[in-house]
Amino acid sequence: MALYREQGIVLRTTKLGETDRILNVLTQGRGKVRAVAKGVRKPGSRFGGRLEPFGHVDLQLYEGRRGLDIVNQAELITPFDAVRGDWVLSACGSTMVEAADLLAQEHERTTSLFLLLLDGLRQLATVPAQPSVVLDAYLLRLASVAGYHPSLDACAGCGRAGRHEVFHLELGGALCAACAPVGSQPLAEGVLDALAALREADWGLDAAVAPAARRLAGSLVASYLSHHLGRPLAAWELVPR
Ligand SMILES: [Zn+2]
């Protein structure tokens, strides 16, 4: 069996049999990899606690059959214990990995997605004052990485520049009065500005952004991404705002 080495982030784990686990890992070079960690649930396993969700790991794997590889060696680069140990940070981190899991393909190089997730987890590990803002910023960047960059400064229909206040999930951004379908509801005041600020800021938002606009912008980002991923993000509902 061919042996290979990859850096990755553990997205989730599921129990297999009495002592094993299946890991979903987002790797830098091979996209999403599913692999069995044999004996990982036995006391004194040679993998120790190195294969937990959110962990940034360096793995040596055997290529297995039917898309299920086998973990041979595992080194922990960053455990992100701070994220796993706090329920708010953990809810944010779980939403991050859930979205990455939905988006990543197997056998497809996903460096930008991998680096974005790593960056997002690092931001959460700093124990930010507003973890949900870090999550919103991540999901907005993720939409762009996935090819659904939302148009915020020009009409997504005709390209006319300006801040247009109707947001269309399907068409991918703000629409001018001429392009907006009849009966469209404009966004509440400040939401589009909050979205733009979220996109431009470095994983945070100025305290001047009104909390209501910030929350609505966060909901809009989640709806937008869910729409394009084809399903809601379950862990998003657990994040306090
Ligand atoms: Zn237009």
Residues whose N, C-alpha, C, O or C-beta is under 5 A from the ligand:
A	BS01	ZN	C155 G157 C158 G159 R160 C176 C179
